Amino acid sequence: MYPYKAPIDEMRFLLDKVFNASQTWAEISAFKDNIDMDTAAAILDESATMSSELVYPLNRAGDEQGVGFNDGQVTTPTGYTQVYQQFVEGGWIGLCGDPQYGGMGMPKMLGLLVDEMGYGACNAFTLYNSLTAGAALCINAHGSDELKQRYLPKLYSGEWSGAMDMTEPQAGSDLRNIRTRAEPLDDGSYLLTGSKIFITGGDHDLTENVIHLVLAKLPNSSGISLFLVPKYSVNDDQSLGNANGVTVGSIEHKMGLKGSATCVMNYDNARGFLIGKANRGLVCMFTMMNYERLAIGIQGLGSSQAAYQMATTYAKERKQGQAAGNAEQAASIIVHGDVRRMLLTIASLTEAGRALALHTGQQLDLAKYSDSESQRLKASRYVGLLTPVAKAFLTDRGLDMTIMAQQVFGGHGYIRETGIEQLVRDTRIAQIYEGTNGIQALDFLGRKVLGDNLDTLTEFVEELLAELRELPATNPQHIKAVGQRLMALVDSAAQLNQHKLTQPNLINAVAVDFLDAFGYAIYGYYWIKMSAMAQGEPEGFYKRKQAVANFYMEKLLAKSDYHLSQVNAGSDCVMAPLEEWF
C-alpha cells in the first residue's frame, strides 16, 4: 500500500498565485474579516494531517470489510465512527456552512480543496460528509426559517447527516416517473409513502439522525415537490422523538465504494415538510445537485491525484529492464519513455483539473457572496457553464488516470496488495451518479452554451483570451494554439445553434465530444496561466511546471481538435434508424 499525501504546495500555489484568492476574499464582505491566506494555509495543513493520518488508514480496511446490514440496521466499517467523531469535534462538516446556523462560513474555493484531500485519502468515507453539506446548502437556500433553525445547526455540527433521495427503480434520470406520494395533513406537514434506490448515505451508524431530502408527488399533481423527512422526528428543542416511518429495505452490493452505505429506502407514512414551493421540487433539489456535481468532480480529481502518487512512487522503486545505453544494470521503470509518458499525462490532467475545480469554486463564491449584483449575475452564468464540465471532465479523466496509473504497475496493478485496483473500482461510479456524464454534456451544450445563443460562452472565452494576452513572459505560440481552439469551439457552437430547434438529436449526439473539446482547450488556458504564475516560485517547482506545461501543450492539447472534429462530423451514423444498426 502506498500512503496518501495531500499536494499542499500545489493547492497553495493555485490559491495564492493563479487565482489570487486573497484579493477575491478581501473584496467580499462575508469573507474579508474571516479568511486570508495564512488562515487558509492553516486549514489546509490541518486537513492534510487528518486526511493522511486518520482518513487514509480507513481506506483498505473499509473496502475489505464493507458496510454491514443486520435486522434493518446499517453499520459502517471499523474505525469510521471514531474518525467521523473527530471530524465533528473539529467542525469540519460545516466548514463552508452559514455562520448564522453554526457553520464556519469558509469560501468554496477552500472547501473544495479540503474535499479533494478527503477523496484522495478515502472515497467512501468522504461521501458521508459531502452529502450532509449538500443537504444543508439546499435547506438553507429554500427551506423555511423554522426548518433552518431546527435542522441546520445539527447538520453543520455533524451530529446529524443528510441524504438526497431521488432515484426509483422505474425512474432513474427521468424523474417525471417517480411514484413516491406525499399526502397533506391539516398542520401543514405531509405523509410520504414510497421507495427509493441508490441512496448514498441513506442510513448508517455515524450520526444519531439522518435528514432525507425526498422528491415526491402531491395528490392529483404531475409536478414534483421536495420534502425534508427525518429518520427520527425532531422536537422543538431539537431533541429526537420517535421513529418516523423511514426504514432501510436493503443495501446495494457494489463494484466499489464498499465502505459507503448505498441504501434502498422505504417511507411508510413518514412525516415530512415541504421545502420551497409545491411542484417546484426539482428547482430546489438542483441546488443540492449542483453542489454534488462539483463534489463528485472533486472525487474524480482526488482519485487522480492519489493514483499519480502511487504510480510515481512505484515507478521509482520498481526495477525492470535497463536504461538506454546501460545494459549492465537494472533500472527503475521511471527511466522508460512510456512510463514517463503515462506519469506526465496523469500529472498534466490532474493539475489542470485542480485549476478547473478552483475556477468553478471561485465563481460559486462570487455568485453567492459578491457585493456587486452585476458580478453575482455574471458569476452565476459562469457557474452554470463550468459545473457540468467540472463534473463530467474531471470524472472521465479521473477514471482514465486511475487506469493509466494501474498500467504503470503492470501485473502488480491487477492484484489487491498495491491498492490501485481499489482506486479504479471506487472511481468508476463517479461518471454515473449525480447525472451520467452524457447528461452533463447535454446540459452543458444544450442549455448552458446554446440556451442563451452562445452569450455566456462567448463572453467567457473572450475573458480568457484577454487574460492570456496580459500574462508575463508566456509562449506566444502556446497562447495562439489555445486561442485558436477556444474560438473554434465558439464557431462550432454557432453552427450547432442554427440547428438546435430543427435537429435536437444532433445536439444530443455530439454533446459529449463538445464538452471534451472544451475541457482539453480550457486545460491549455490553465497550463499557460500556471506556467506564467510559477515564475518567482522555487526553481524546482518552476522548472517542473514549465516541463509539465510543455508536455500538455505538445501532447494533449490536440485532443481538443479530435473531439471537435467529431462534433463537426455530425450525427448521421449515431442517429441512423435503429433497425439498420442494432
C-alpha positions in Angstrom: 0.0 0.0 0.0 1.1 3.5 -0.8 0.3 6.3 1.6 -1.6 9.5 0.6 0.0 12.9 1.0 -2.0 16.0 0.2 -0.5 18.2 -2.6 -0.3 21.3 -0.3 2.3 23.2 -2.3 0.1 22.8 -5.5 -3.0 23.9 -3.7 -1.4 27.0 -2.1 0.1 27.9 -5.4 -3.2 27.9 -7.2 -5.0 29.8 -4.4 -2.3 32.4 -4.0 -0.7 32.9 -7.4 -3.0 31.6 -10.1 -6.4 32.7 -8.7 -5.3 35.4 -6.3 -7.8 34.2 -3.7 -6.8 36.7 -1.1 -7.9 39.6 -3.4 -11.2 37.8 -4.1 -11.8 37.3 -0.4 -10.8 40.9 0.5 -13.4 42.3 -1.9 -16.3 40.2 -0.4 -17.8 41.5 2.8 -18.7 38.0 4.0 -15.0 36.9 3.8 -12.7 39.9 4.3 -12.6 39.7 8.1 -12.7 35.9 8.3 -10.2 34.4 5.9 -6.8 35.3 4.5 -4.0 33.2 3.0 -2.4 32.5 6.4 -5.7 31.2 7.7 -6.4 29.2 4.6 -2.9 27.7 4.8 -3.5 26.6 8.4 -6.8 25.0 7.4 -5.2 23.2 4.5 -2.4 21.9 6.7 -4.7 20.6 9.4 -6.9 18.9 6.8 -3.8 17.3 5.2 -2.8 15.9 8.5 -6.3 14.4 9.1 -6.5 13.0 5.6 -3.2 11.2 5.8 -3.2 10.1 9.5 -6.9 9.4 10.1 -8.9 9.0 6.9 -6.4 7.2 4.7 -6.0 4.2 7.1 -9.7 3.5 6.7 -9.4 3.0 3.0 -8.2 -0.5 2.5 -9.8 -2.0 5.6 -13.1 -0.4 4.8 -13.1 -1.8 1.3 -12.4 -5.3 2.6 -14.9 -5.2 5.4 -17.7 -3.2 3.7 -20.9 -1.9 5.1 -23.0 -4.3 7.3 -26.8 -4.7 7.3 -28.4 -6.7 10.0 -32.0 -6.6 11.4 -32.6 -3.4 9.4 -29.5 -1.6 10.9 -26.7 -0.3 8.7 -23.2 -0.3 10.2 -20.1 1.3 8.7 -16.6 -0.4 8.7 -14.5 -0.5 11.8 -12.9 2.9 12.6 -15.4 5.0 10.6 -17.4 6.1 13.7 -14.3 7.1 15.6 -12.8 9.1 12.8 -16.1 10.7 12.0 -16.4 11.9 15.6 -13.1 13.6 15.2 -14.4 15.4 12.2 -17.4 16.5 14.2 -15.2 17.8 17.0 -13.1 19.8 14.6 -16.1 21.4 13.0 -15.2 20.1 9.5 -18.7 19.2 8.4 -19.8 22.8 8.5 -16.6 24.3 7.0 -18.5 26.3 4.3 -21.8 26.4 6.2 -23.8 29.5 7.1 -22.4 31.0 10.3 -25.9 32.1 11.3 -26.7 28.4 12.0 -23.3 27.3 13.3 -21.3 26.9 10.1 -17.7 28.3 9.7 -18.6 30.4 6.6 -15.4 29.5 4.7 -15.2 30.0 0.9 -16.0 27.2 -1.5 -12.5 27.7 -3.0 -11.1 26.5 0.2 -13.7 23.9 0.9 -13.2 22.0 -2.4 -9.5 21.6 -1.7 -10.4 20.0 1.7 -12.8 17.8 -0.2 -10.1 16.8 -2.6 -7.9 15.6 0.3 -10.7 13.6 1.7 -11.5 11.9 -1.6 -7.8 11.3 -2.3 -7.5 9.6 1.1 -10.7 7.6 1.1 -13.6 8.0 -1.3 -16.1 6.0 0.7 -15.7 7.8 4.0 -15.7 11.3 2.4 -19.0 10.8 0.7 -20.9 10.9 4.0 -19.6 14.4 4.7 -20.3 15.6 1.2 -24.0 14.6 1.2 -24.5 16.4 4.6 -23.0 19.6 3.3 -25.1 19.5 0.2 -28.4 18.8 2.1 -27.6 21.8 4.4 -27.0 24.0 1.4 -30.4 23.1 -0.1 -32.3 23.6 3.2 -30.5 27.0 3.7 -31.4 28.1 0.2 -35.0 27.0 0.0 -36.3 26.0 3.5 -38.5 28.0 5.8 -36.9 29.8 8.7 -38.4 27.2 11.0 -36.8 24.3 9.1 -33.4 26.2 9.0 -33.4 26.8 12.7 -34.5 23.3 13.6 -32.2 21.3 11.3 -29.2 23.3 10.1 -27.3 23.6 13.4 -27.3 19.8 13.9 -26.3 19.3 10.2 -23.4 21.8 10.4 -22.2 20.3 13.6 -22.2 16.8 12.1 -24.5 15.4 14.8 -27.0 14.7 12.1 -26.3 13.8 8.5 -28.1 14.4 5.2 -29.1 12.3 2.2 -30.5 13.0 -1.3 -33.4 10.7 -2.2 -34.4 10.9 -5.9 -34.0 7.7 -7.8 -36.6 4.9 -8.1 -36.4 1.6 -9.9 -38.6 2.9 -12.8 -37.3 6.4 -12.7 -33.5 7.0 -12.9 -32.6 10.2 -14.6 -36.2 10.8 -15.8 -37.7 11.9 -12.5 -41.1 12.5 -14.1 -41.9 8.9 -13.5 -41.4 8.8 -9.7 -44.2 7.2 -7.7 -43.5 8.3 -4.1 -46.5 10.2 -2.8 -47.0 12.9 -0.3 -50.4 13.4 1.4 -51.0 16.8 3.0 -52.0 17.0 6.7 -54.0 19.7 8.4 -51.0 21.0 10.3 -49.1 21.8 7.1 -46.9 18.7 7.1 -47.1 15.7 4.8 -47.1 11.9 5.0 -44.8 10.2 2.4 -45.2 6.7 1.1 -42.9 5.1 -1.4 -39.4 3.7 -2.1 -36.1 5.0 -3.4 -33.0 3.2 -4.5 -29.3 4.0 -4.8 -29.4 6.4 -1.8 -25.8 7.2 -0.8 -25.6 7.6 3.0 -29.3 6.7 3.3 -28.6 5.2 6.7 -25.5 4.4 8.9 -24.2 4.5 12.4 -22.2 7.7 12.2 -24.9 10.0 13.4 -28.0 9.8 15.6 -30.3 11.1 12.8 -30.4 11.2 9.0 -32.2 14.0 7.3 -33.6 12.9 3.9 -34.5 15.3 1.1 -37.1 13.3 -0.8 -38.7 14.0 -4.1 -42.4 13.1 -4.2 -45.6 14.0 -5.9 -48.7 15.6 -4.3 -52.2 14.1 -5.0 -53.6 14.9 -8.4 -50.4 16.5 -9.5 -47.9 15.7 -12.2 -45.4 18.1 -10.7 -42.6 17.1 -8.3 -42.1 18.5 -4.8 -39.3 18.3 -2.3 -39.7 17.3 1.3 -37.5 17.2 4.4 -38.0 13.8 6.0 -36.0 12.9 9.2 -35.3 9.3 10.2 -36.4 10.3 13.7 -38.9 13.1 14.4 -37.4 16.2 15.9 -38.9 18.1 18.8 -39.0 21.8 19.3 -35.8 21.7 21.4 -34.0 19.7 18.7 -34.2 16.5 20.8 -35.2 13.3 19.0 -38.6 11.8 19.1 -40.0 8.6 17.7 -39.0 6.7 14.6 -40.6 8.4 11.6 -41.5 5.5 9.2 -38.2 5.7 7.4 -36.6 2.3 7.0 -33.9 0.6 5.0 -35.0 -2.2 2.7 -31.5 -3.4 1.8 -28.1 -2.1 0.9 -26.6 -2.3 -2.5 -23.7 -4.7 -3.3 -21.4 -2.6 -5.5 -18.3 -2.7 -7.6 -16.5 -0.2 -5.4 -17.1 2.3 -2.5 -17.8 -0.7 -0.3 -17.4 1.5 2.9 -20.2 3.8 1.7 -23.7 2.8 2.5 -25.9 2.8 -0.6 -29.4 2.0 0.5 -32.9 1.1 -0.7 -35.1 3.5 1.4 -38.7 2.9 2.3 -41.2 5.5 3.5 -44.3 4.3 5.3 -46.4 7.3 6.2 -43.2 9.2 7.0 -43.9 12.7 8.2 -42.2 15.3 6.0 -42.1 19.1 5.5 -42.3 20.9 2.2 -39.1 22.7 1.0 -39.7 25.6 -1.3 -42.9 25.7 -3.3 -45.2 22.8 -4.2 -44.4 21.3 -7.6 -41.1 23.1 -7.7 -39.0 20.5 -6.1 -36.5 20.0 -8.9 -35.6 23.6 -8.7 -34.8 23.2 -5.0 -33.1 19.8 -5.4 -30.8 21.2 -8.1 -29.3 23.4 -5.5 -28.0 20.3 -3.8 -27.5 18.5 -7.1 -25.2 21.3 -8.4 -23.2 21.1 -5.2 -22.9 17.4 -5.5 -22.0 17.6 -9.2 -18.9 19.6 -8.4 -18.2 17.5 -5.3 -18.2 14.3 -7.5 -15.9 16.1 -9.9 -13.6 16.6 -7.0 -13.9 12.9 -6.2 -12.5 12.2 -9.7 -9.8 14.7 -9.1 -8.8 13.3 -5.7 -8.7 9.8 -7.1 -6.5 11.0 -10.0 -4.1 12.7 -7.5 -3.9 9.6 -5.3 -3.3 7.4 -8.4 -0.4 9.7 -9.5 1.3 9.5 -6.2 1.0 5.7 -6.1 2.2 5.2 -9.6 5.1 7.7 -9.3 6.4 6.0 -6.1 6.1 2.6 -7.6 7.9 3.7 -10.8 10.8 5.0 -8.8 11.1 1.8 -6.8 10.4 -0.9 -9.4 13.5 -2.3 -11.1 12.7 -3.7 -14.6 14.8 -3.6 -17.8 17.8 -1.4 -18.4 18.2 2.3 -19.1 19.1 3.2 -22.7 22.8 2.9 -23.2 23.3 0.8 -20.0 22.7 -2.9 -20.4 24.6 -3.8 -17.3 22.4 -2.6 -14.6 18.6 -2.9 -13.9 16.9 0.4 -13.9 13.8 1.8 -12.2 11.0 1.8 -14.7 10.6 5.6 -14.4 13.6 5.9 -16.8 11.5 4.3 -19.6 9.8 6.7 -22.0 6.4 5.1 -22.0 6.2 5.1 -18.2 7.2 8.8 -18.2 4.5 9.4 -20.8 1.9 7.9 -18.6 3.1 9.8 -15.4 3.2 13.1 -17.3 -0.2 12.5 -18.7 -1.7 11.9 -15.3 0.2 14.9 -13.8 -0.8 17.3 -16.5 -4.5 16.4 -16.5 -4.7 16.3 -12.7 -3.1 19.6 -12.0 -5.1 21.4 -14.7 -8.2 19.6 -13.3 -7.5 21.2 -9.9 -7.4 24.6 -11.6 -10.8 23.9 -13.2 -12.2 23.0 -9.8 -10.9 26.1 -8.2 -12.1 28.3 -11.0 -15.5 26.9 -10.6 -15.3 27.3 -6.8 -14.2 31.0 -7.2 -17.3 31.6 -9.4 -19.5 30.0 -6.9 -18.2 32.2 -4.1 -18.7 35.3 -6.3 -22.2 34.2 -7.3 -23.3 33.8 -3.7 -21.3 36.4 -1.8 -20.1 39.2 -4.1 -21.2 42.7 -3.1 -21.8 43.6 -6.7 -25.1 42.5 -8.2 -23.7 42.5 -11.8 -20.8 40.4 -10.7 -23.1 37.9 -8.9 -25.2 37.6 -12.1 -22.2 37.0 -14.3 -20.6 34.6 -11.9 -23.9 32.6 -11.8 -23.8 32.2 -15.5 -20.2 31.1 -15.4 -21.1 28.6 -12.6 -23.8 27.2 -14.9 -21.2 26.9 -17.7 -18.4 25.3 -15.7 -20.3 22.9 -13.3 -21.3 20.2 -15.8 -17.7 20.4 -17.3 -16.2 20.0 -13.8 -18.4 17.0 -13.1 -18.0 15.2 -16.4 -14.5 16.1 -17.5 -12.9 15.6 -14.0 -14.6 12.2 -13.5 -14.0 10.9 -17.0 -10.3 11.9 -16.8 -10.2 10.7 -13.2 -11.1 7.1 -14.2 -8.8 7.3 -17.2 -5.9 8.4 -14.9 -6.5 5.7 -12.3 -6.5 3.1 -15.1 -3.3 4.6 -16.6 -1.7 4.5 -13.1 -2.7 0.9 -12.8 -0.9 0.3 -16.1 2.3 1.7 -14.6 2.1 -1.1 -12.0 1.8 -3.7 -14.7 0.7 -7.1 -13.2 1.0 -5.7 -9.7 -1.7 -3.2 -10.5 -4.3 -6.0 -11.0 -3.8 -7.5 -7.6 -5.1 -6.1 -4.3 -1.9 -5.6 -2.4 -0.9 -2.4 -4.1 -4.3 -0.7 -3.7 -4.5 0.8 -7.2 -7.2 -1.7 -8.3 -9.5 -0.4 -5.4 -9.0 3.1 -6.6 -10.1 2.1 -10.1 -13.2 0.4 -8.7 -14.1 3.3 -6.3 -13.7 5.9 -9.1 -15.8 4.2 -11.7 -19.2 5.3 -10.2 -18.3 9.0 -10.4 -19.1 9.0 -14.1 -22.5 7.7 -13.4 -24.1 9.3 -10.4 -25.5 12.8 -10.0 -26.5 12.5 -13.7 -24.4 10.5 -16.0 -21.7 12.3 -17.9 -23.7 12.1 -21.1 -26.5 14.1 -19.3 -23.9 16.6 -18.1 -22.7 17.1 -21.6 -26.2 17.6 -22.9 -26.8 20.1 -20.1 -23.6 21.9 -21.0 -24.1 22.1 -24.8 -27.9 22.2 -25.0 -28.7 24.6 -22.0 -25.6 26.4 -21.0 -24.0 27.0 -24.4 -26.9 27.1 -26.9 -29.6 28.0 -24.3 -28.6 31.7 -24.4 -27.4 31.7 -28.0 -23.7 31.5 -27.0 -23.7 34.7 -25.0 -22.2 33.2 -21.9 -19.7 31.0 -23.8 -18.6 33.9 -26.0 -18.1 36.3 -23.0 -16.2 33.6 -21.1 -13.9 32.8 -23.9 -13.2 36.5 -24.6 -12.2 37.0 -20.9 -9.9 34.0 -21.0 -8.1 35.2 -24.2 -7.8 38.8 -22.8 -6.2 37.4 -19.7 -3.8 35.2 -21.6 -2.6 38.2 -23.6 -1.7 40.0 -20.4 0.3 37.2 -18.8 4.0 37.9 -18.3 6.7 36.0 -20.4 4.4 33.4 -21.8 5.0 31.4 -25.0 3.1 33.2 -27.8 2.7 30.0 -29.8 1.0 28.4 -26.8 -1.3 31.3 -26.4 -2.1 31.2 -30.1 -2.8 27.4 -30.0 -5.2 27.7 -27.1 -6.9 30.8 -28.6 -7.5 29.0 -31.9 -9.1 26.1 -30.2 -11.3 28.2 -28.0 -12.5 30.3 -30.9 -13.1 27.1 -32.9 -15.4 25.9 -30.2 -17.4 29.1 -30.4 -17.6 28.8 -34.2 -18.7 25.2 -33.9 -21.3 26.1 -31.3 -22.6 28.8 -33.6 -23.2 26.2 -36.3 -25.0 23.9 -33.9 -27.1 26.8 -32.7 -28.7 27.1 -36.2 -29.9 23.5 -35.9 -31.0 23.2 -32.2 -34.7 23.5 -32.9 -34.8 21.5 -36.2 -32.3 18.8 -35.2 -32.4 18.2 -31.5 -30.9 14.7 -32.0 -27.8 16.3 -33.4 -27.2 18.2 -30.1 -27.7 15.0 -28.1 -25.4 13.0 -30.3 -22.4 15.4 -30.3 -22.7 16.8 -26.7 -20.0 14.6 -25.1 -17.5 15.4 -27.8 -18.2 19.1 -27.5 -17.7 19.0 -23.7 -14.4 17.1 -24.1 -13.2 19.5 -26.8 -13.9 22.4 -24.4 -12.2 20.6 -21.5 -9.0 19.9 -23.3 -8.9 23.5 -24.6 -9.6 25.2 -21.3 -6.9 23.0 -19.7 -4.5 24.6 -22.1 -5.5 28.0 -20.7 -4.9 26.8 -17.2 -1.4 25.5 -18.1 -0.4 28.7 -19.7 -1.5 30.6 -16.6 0.1 28.2 -14.2 3.3 28.3 -16.2 3.4 32.1 -16.1 2.5 32.4 -12.4 5.2 29.8 -11.5 7.8 32.5 -12.1 9.2 33.5 -8.8 8.5 30.1 -7.2 11.3 27.9 -6.1 13.5 26.8 -9.0 12.5 23.1 -8.8 8.8 24.0 -8.7 9.1 26.4 -11.6 11.0 24.1 -13.8 8.6 21.2 -13.2 5.7 23.4 -14.1 7.3 24.5 -17.3 8.1 20.9 -18.2 4.6 19.6 -17.5 3.0 22.6 -19.3 5.1 21.9 -22.4 4.1 18.3 -22.3 0.5 19.1 -22.1 0.7 21.7 -24.9 2.7 19.4 -27.2 1.0 16.1 -26.5 -2.6 16.6 -25.2 -4.0 19.9 -26.3 -4.6 18.5 -29.8 -7.2 16.1 -28.3 -9.5 19.1 -28.4 -9.1 19.1 -32.2 -10.1 15.5 -32.4 -13.2 15.9 -30.3 -14.3 19.0 -32.2 -13.8 17.2 -35.5 -16.3 14.6 -34.2 -18.8 17.4 -33.4 -18.4 18.9 -36.8 -18.8 15.5 -38.5 -22.4 15.5 -37.4 -24.5 12.6 -36.2 -25.8 10.6 -39.2 -24.2 7.3 -38.1 -25.3 7.7 -34.5 -28.9 8.7 -35.3 -29.5 6.2 -38.2 -32.7 4.1 -37.9 -32.3 1.5 -35.2 -33.2 -1.4 -37.3 -30.3 -0.7 -39.7 -27.6 -1.0 -37.0 -28.8 -2.8 -33.9 
